[in-house]
């Protein structure tokens, strides 16, 4: 090259880099893989995965076998009537969970809700008490929407853990609106179905039990449509047991990244698969461009 050509290249290069940096957008998809027994599968490589956006195969430019991206974690506490006797257990187990799962760079916050919704920062866990609003009703979907709005601009992974029976009686938002809020904020939802079993132990088939079944389906949908996971308290699985399993899952996620083609704004459908047919993939099913 001539000296003049070199000077032209030197002055053009910073502009080219700036244009590239400002226009490149990366979609990150966090993926959990399980075998037929439900056990977490580790050790997969980039070549084991395929990601399609609106049916078009994407080139995976970024891959991490165990995600260490910063984690923003929100815990949502249901303080409605069917939950109030178990709040103390929830607070103690949640405190231990946060000590184990949070690392440098991670942040946590809390949302408590009955008919009303209230946001707490990381140092206010002990302030979450039943009946803080002295109201009846459950605004679960409003609480999810509020939490998603709170973390919309946060980088890295964003996860909501919901401690509830899933019954919503007071929200202005619908379940689909809550899911859309999560998808717009790139939030995954991990419900732990939790209720005072003594309250329902001796109830014959009734609207109350119908509500519980509907609540379970709602929690399953919230998890499925946002790429999260569903957990449940039972006589054999305590809240601490479920938190331990969730901790392993959050630290065993694969991180897949690609640069999508320019195209329509709005919702884009995602499908993540693996080559091995005996494995089950858990990932969000879309995002808003």
C-alpha positions as CSV (number, residue, x, y, z in Angstrom):
1,X,0.0,0.0,0.0
2,X,1.0,3.6,-0.5
3,X,1.4,5.9,2.4
4,X,-1.8,7.7,1.4
5,X,-3.7,4.4,1.3
6,X,-2.4,3.5,4.8
7,X,-3.5,6.9,6.2
8,X,-7.0,6.4,4.7
9,X,-7.3,2.9,6.2
10,X,-6.2,4.2,9.6
11,X,-8.8,6.9,9.7
12,X,-11.6,4.6,8.4
13,X,-10.9,1.7,10.7
14,X,-12.2,3.3,14.0
15,X,-15.4,4.3,12.2
16,X,-15.9,0.8,10.9
17,X,-15.4,-0.6,14.3
18,X,-17.8,1.9,15.8
19,X,-20.5,1.0,13.3
20,X,-20.0,-2.7,13.9
21,X,-20.2,-2.3,17.6
22,X,-23.3,-0.2,17.6
23,X,-25.2,-2.5,15.2
24,X,-24.4,-5.9,16.6
25,X,-27.0,-7.4,18.8
26,X,-26.6,-10.7,20.6
27,X,-29.5,-13.0,21.8
28,X,-28.5,-15.1,24.8
29,X,-30.5,-18.2,25.6
30,X,-29.9,-20.0,28.9
31,X,-30.6,-23.7,28.6
32,X,-31.1,-26.6,31.1
33,X,-30.7,-30.1,29.8
34,X,-32.0,-33.2,31.6
35,X,-32.1,-36.9,30.8
36,X,-35.1,-39.2,31.0
37,X,-34.7,-39.6,34.8
38,X,-34.8,-35.8,35.2
39,X,-31.1,-35.6,36.1
40,X,-29.1,-32.6,34.9
41,X,-26.8,-33.3,31.9
42,X,-23.4,-31.7,31.8
43,X,-20.5,-31.9,29.4
44,X,-22.3,-31.1,26.2
45,X,-20.6,-28.9,23.6
46,X,-21.6,-26.2,21.1
47,X,-22.0,-28.8,18.4
48,X,-24.6,-30.6,20.4
49,X,-27.1,-27.7,20.2
50,X,-29.2,-26.2,17.5
51,X,-31.1,-22.9,17.8
52,X,-33.8,-21.8,15.4
53,X,-35.4,-18.4,15.4
54,X,-38.7,-18.3,13.5
55,X,-37.7,-21.7,12.0
56,X,-34.4,-20.3,10.7
57,X,-31.2,-22.1,12.0
58,X,-28.8,-19.7,13.8
59,X,-25.1,-19.8,13.9
60,X,-24.0,-20.1,17.6
61,X,-21.2,-17.6,18.0
62,X,-21.0,-17.8,21.8
63,X,-21.1,-20.8,24.0
64,X,-20.5,-21.5,27.7
65,X,-20.9,-24.9,29.3
66,X,-21.6,-23.5,32.7
67,X,-23.0,-20.0,32.8
68,X,-21.2,-17.6,35.1
69,X,-23.1,-14.6,33.8
70,X,-24.2,-12.2,36.6
71,X,-27.5,-13.3,38.1
72,X,-30.3,-11.0,39.2
73,X,-32.6,-13.0,41.4
74,X,-36.0,-11.9,42.6
75,X,-37.9,-13.9,45.3
76,X,-41.7,-13.4,45.2
77,X,-43.5,-14.2,48.5
78,X,-47.3,-14.9,48.5
79,X,-48.7,-13.5,51.7
80,X,-52.3,-14.2,51.1
81,X,-54.5,-16.1,53.5
82,X,-53.5,-19.6,52.4
83,X,-49.8,-18.8,52.8
84,X,-49.4,-16.8,55.9
85,X,-48.7,-19.7,58.3
86,X,-45.7,-20.8,56.2
87,X,-44.1,-17.4,55.6
88,X,-41.6,-17.9,58.5
89,X,-40.4,-21.1,57.0
90,X,-40.1,-19.5,53.6
91,X,-38.0,-16.6,54.9
92,X,-35.5,-18.9,56.7
93,X,-35.1,-21.2,53.8
94,X,-34.8,-18.3,51.4
95,X,-32.1,-16.7,53.4
96,X,-30.0,-19.9,53.3
97,X,-30.6,-20.3,49.6
98,X,-29.4,-16.8,48.9
99,X,-26.2,-17.4,50.9
100,X,-25.5,-20.5,48.7
101,X,-26.5,-19.3,45.3
102,X,-25.3,-15.7,45.1
103,X,-21.8,-14.9,44.0
104,X,-19.8,-11.8,43.4
105,X,-21.7,-9.6,40.9
106,X,-25.1,-11.2,41.6
107,X,-27.9,-9.2,43.1
108,X,-31.2,-10.1,44.8
109,X,-34.5,-8.4,45.7
110,X,-37.9,-9.4,47.1
111,X,-41.5,-8.8,46.2
112,X,-44.3,-9.5,48.7
113,X,-47.9,-9.6,47.6
114,X,-51.4,-10.3,48.7
115,X,-54.0,-8.0,47.1
116,X,-51.3,-5.4,47.0
117,X,-47.6,-5.6,45.8
118,X,-44.6,-4.3,47.6
119,X,-40.9,-4.3,46.6
120,X,-38.1,-4.9,49.1
121,X,-34.3,-4.6,48.6
122,X,-31.8,-7.3,49.4
123,X,-31.4,-6.2,53.0
124,X,-35.1,-6.3,53.9
125,X,-35.9,-10.0,54.0
126,X,-36.8,-9.9,57.7
127,X,-39.4,-7.1,57.0
128,X,-41.5,-9.4,54.9
129,X,-44.4,-10.3,57.2
130,X,-47.9,-11.6,56.6
131,X,-50.6,-9.1,56.3
132,X,-48.3,-6.1,55.6
133,X,-51.2,-4.5,53.6
134,X,-54.0,-5.8,55.8
135,X,-55.9,-6.9,52.6
136,X,-57.4,-10.1,51.3
137,X,-56.8,-11.4,47.8
138,X,-53.8,-12.5,45.7
139,X,-52.3,-10.4,42.9
140,X,-49.7,-12.9,41.6
141,X,-49.7,-11.7,38.0
142,X,-49.4,-8.1,39.1
143,X,-46.4,-9.0,41.3
144,X,-44.7,-10.8,38.3
145,X,-45.2,-7.7,36.1
146,X,-43.9,-5.4,38.8
147,X,-40.8,-7.5,39.3
148,X,-40.1,-7.8,35.5
149,X,-40.3,-4.0,35.1
150,X,-37.9,-3.6,38.0
151,X,-35.2,-5.7,36.3
152,X,-35.9,-4.8,32.6
153,X,-32.6,-2.9,32.1
154,X,-30.4,-5.3,34.2
155,X,-27.7,-7.3,32.2
156,X,-27.0,-11.0,32.4
157,X,-29.4,-13.6,33.7
158,X,-32.6,-12.6,35.3
159,X,-34.7,-15.1,37.4
160,X,-37.8,-14.9,39.5
161,X,-38.5,-17.5,42.1
162,X,-42.2,-17.6,43.1
163,X,-43.3,-19.1,46.4
164,X,-47.1,-19.5,45.9
165,X,-49.9,-21.9,45.3
166,X,-50.5,-20.0,41.9
167,X,-54.0,-18.9,42.7
168,X,-54.7,-15.3,41.5
169,X,-57.8,-13.5,42.7
170,X,-56.9,-9.8,42.5
171,X,-54.6,-8.9,39.6
172,X,-55.4,-6.4,37.0
173,X,-52.9,-8.2,34.7
174,X,-53.7,-11.5,33.1
175,X,-51.3,-14.5,33.1
176,X,-50.5,-13.9,29.5
177,X,-49.6,-10.3,30.2
178,X,-47.4,-11.4,33.1
179,X,-45.6,-13.9,30.7
180,X,-45.2,-11.1,28.1
181,X,-43.7,-8.9,30.7
182,X,-41.2,-11.6,31.6
183,X,-40.4,-12.3,27.9
184,X,-39.8,-8.6,27.2
185,X,-37.4,-8.4,30.2
186,X,-35.7,-11.7,29.4
187,X,-36.8,-13.1,32.7
188,X,-37.1,-16.9,33.5
189,X,-39.6,-17.9,36.2
190,X,-39.0,-20.7,38.7
191,X,-42.2,-21.3,40.7
192,X,-42.1,-23.4,43.9
193,X,-45.7,-24.5,44.5
194,X,-46.1,-23.9,48.2
195,X,-49.2,-23.7,50.4
196,X,-50.3,-24.6,53.9
197,X,-51.4,-28.2,53.4
198,X,-53.2,-28.3,56.8
199,X,-55.6,-25.7,55.4
200,X,-56.6,-28.0,52.5
201,X,-56.0,-31.5,54.1
202,X,-59.6,-32.2,55.0
203,X,-61.4,-30.2,52.3
204,X,-63.7,-32.4,50.1
205,X,-63.9,-31.5,46.4
206,X,-64.9,-27.9,46.3
207,X,-64.1,-24.6,44.5
208,X,-61.1,-24.2,46.8
209,X,-59.5,-27.4,45.4
210,X,-60.5,-26.4,41.9
211,X,-58.6,-23.1,42.5
212,X,-55.5,-25.1,43.7
213,X,-55.6,-27.1,40.5
214,X,-55.9,-24.0,38.4
215,X,-53.1,-22.4,40.4
216,X,-50.8,-25.4,39.6
217,X,-51.5,-25.1,35.9
218,X,-50.8,-21.4,36.0
219,X,-47.4,-22.0,37.7
220,X,-46.6,-24.7,35.1
221,X,-47.4,-22.3,32.3
222,X,-45.3,-19.5,33.8
223,X,-42.3,-21.8,34.0
224,X,-42.7,-23.4,30.6
225,X,-43.3,-20.2,28.6
226,X,-40.3,-18.3,30.1
227,X,-37.8,-21.2,30.1
228,X,-37.8,-21.7,33.9
229,X,-38.5,-24.8,35.9
230,X,-41.4,-26.0,38.1
231,X,-40.8,-27.2,41.7
232,X,-43.3,-28.4,44.3
233,X,-43.3,-28.9,48.1
234,X,-44.3,-32.4,49.3
235,X,-44.0,-34.6,52.3
236,X,-40.7,-35.8,50.9
237,X,-39.5,-32.6,49.4
238,X,-39.0,-29.7,51.7
239,X,-38.5,-26.1,50.6
240,X,-34.8,-26.5,51.4
241,X,-34.6,-29.6,49.2
242,X,-36.2,-27.7,46.3
243,X,-33.9,-24.7,46.8
244,X,-30.9,-27.1,46.7
245,X,-32.1,-28.6,43.4
246,X,-32.7,-25.1,42.0
247,X,-29.2,-23.9,42.9
248,X,-27.7,-26.8,41.0
249,X,-29.9,-26.0,38.0
250,X,-29.1,-22.3,37.9
251,X,-25.3,-23.1,38.0
252,X,-25.6,-25.9,35.4
253,X,-27.2,-23.9,32.6
254,X,-25.6,-23.7,29.2
255,X,-25.4,-20.2,27.7
256,X,-26.0,-20.0,23.9
257,X,-25.5,-16.8,22.0
258,X,-26.1,-15.8,18.4
259,X,-26.5,-12.6,16.3
260,X,-30.0,-12.5,14.7
261,X,-30.7,-11.2,11.3
262,X,-32.4,-7.9,10.9
263,X,-36.1,-8.3,10.5
264,X,-39.5,-7.6,12.0
265,X,-39.8,-6.1,15.4
266,X,-42.0,-7.8,18.0
267,X,-42.0,-11.4,19.1
268,X,-39.7,-14.0,17.6
269,X,-40.1,-17.7,18.2
270,X,-37.2,-19.7,19.5
271,X,-36.6,-23.5,19.5
272,X,-33.6,-25.1,21.1
273,X,-32.8,-28.8,20.5
274,X,-30.0,-31.2,21.1
275,X,-28.8,-34.1,18.9
276,X,-29.4,-36.7,21.5
277,X,-33.0,-37.7,21.3
278,X,-33.1,-39.0,24.9
279,X,-32.5,-35.6,26.4
280,X,-35.0,-32.9,27.3
281,X,-34.3,-29.2,26.8
282,X,-35.6,-26.4,28.9
283,X,-35.3,-22.9,27.5
284,X,-37.4,-19.9,26.8
285,X,-39.5,-20.2,23.6
286,X,-39.1,-16.6,22.3
287,X,-38.1,-13.0,22.8
288,X,-39.2,-9.5,21.8
289,X,-36.9,-7.9,19.2
